[in-house]
Amino acid sequence: MSSLIQLASNVTFFEVGMGLIVFGVAERLLYSLPSDIVGPGGWLLDTGSTD
């Protein structure tokens, strides 16, 4: 348990902020792709059936 606390204490606010920014940019990129790439039946990410 103490190693987890030690690991968490080494994370800076900048690292958390940059992680959130990278996650947000990746999410926006995926939402901006056409549905034949990311969507029902998409070749990159198949989000489920078209029903």
LINTA-V395510 format. One record per residue. N is the residue number from 1. RES is the residue in three letters. PHI is phi as a letter, one per 20 degrees, with the letter a starting at -180 (none if undefined). PSI is psi in whole degrees, 0 to 359 (* if undefined). Layout:
n | res | phi | psi
N | RES | PHI | PSI
N | RES | PHI | PSI
This chain:
n | res | phi | psi
1 | MET | none | 322
2 | SER | f | 331
3 | SER | f | 327
4 | LEU | f | 318
5 | ILE | f | 321
6 | GLN | f | 319
7 | LEU | f | 316
8 | ALA | f | 329
9 | SER | f | 344
10 | ASN | e | 352
11 | VAL | e | 128
12 | THR | e | 165
13 | PHE | f | 324
14 | PHE | f | 317
15 | GLU | f | 320
16 | VAL | f | 316
17 | GLY | f | 316
18 | MET | f | 324
19 | GLY | f | 318
20 | LEU | f | 321
21 | ILE | f | 315
22 | VAL | f | 318
23 | PHE | f | 317
24 | GLY | f | 319
25 | VAL | f | 318
26 | ALA | f | 320
27 | GLU | f | 316
28 | ARG | f | 324
29 | LEU | f | 316
30 | LEU | f | 322
31 | TYR | f | 334
32 | SER | e | 349
33 | LEU | f | 149
34 | PRO | f | 158
35 | SER | f | 341
36 | ASP | f | 346
37 | ILE | e | 310
38 | VAL | c | 107
39 | GLY | r | 193
40 | PRO | f | 117
41 | GLY | m | 12
42 | GLY | f | 151
43 | TRP | e | 335
44 | LEU | e | 307
45 | LEU | c | 117
46 | ASP | e | 111
47 | THR | e | 5
48 | GLY | p | 189
49 | SER | f | 163
50 | THR | e | 1
51 | ASP | f | *
